Every structure is written in structure tokens, then in C-alpha cells.
Amino acid sequence: MIGVVALIVVGPEEFPAMVRNVTRGIAKLRNVAGAVKEDLSHEIDKAEELKRLIERETKIAEMQDVMNDINGTAVPSQSQTQSAVTKANEKTTSSGSPEATSK
């Protein structure tokens, strides 16, 4: 239907050239779409690799914590350190000075 309307509008002399141009345009669009799809696939693969590396690093950190606990050399985590600082601050503000809490 579209071809018949295009033939009437463009005319029989220009119709073959128009079909070639449309076909070339569609081929270029397909090539661009394929390249974009390939790029996206590559980026997804890189993101999945990063995810695997993060999971691996997390497992290593957990194993290091276990090893530190076993060896008795546990390094306090950031939340434990923050908790200790908060408790010290509470004692300081309630007694007025840090020396008063140590006596």
C-alpha cells in the first residue's frame, strides 16, 4: 500500500532511486543498532565483572575479620570505633571533663 502511494507521488522515474535510498537507510540503521547492541553488551559484561570483584573483595574482608578474631587481633570496625567515641563523649559531657570520669 505504501509502495503504491509512493509510486503515485514520486512517479515511475524516481521510484527505483527512492527505493534504493530507503533500503540503504534501513541498512545503515540496522548497522547502527547492531553496534549499539554490541556496545551495551560489552558494558553489561564489564558491570557484571565489577560485581563479581566486589563480591570477592567482600568475602576476603569477611575472611580477614574471622582470621583477626581467631588470632585475637581484631581491629575494631568503624561502627565500633564510632560507638566508643560516642560513649566517651557522653561521659565527658555528663561529668564536665574527661579526668572526672577516670577517677
LINGISUL-V521373 format. One line per field, one symbol per residue. ss: DSSP state (H for helix, E for strand, L for the rest). phi: phi as a letter, one per 20 degrees, with the letter a starting at -180 (. if undefined). A space follows every 50 residues. Layout:
# LINGISUL-V521373
ss=???
phi=???
This chain:
# LINGISUL-V521373
ss=LHHHHHHHHHLHHHHHHHHHHHHHHHHHHHHHHHHHHHHHHHHHHHHHHH HHHHHHHHHHHHHHHHHHHHHLLLLLLHHHHHHHHHHHHHHHHHHLLHHH HHL
phi=.ffffffffeoffeffffffffffffffffffffffffffffffffffff fffffffffffffffffffffmdfefffffffffffffffffffdnbfff fee
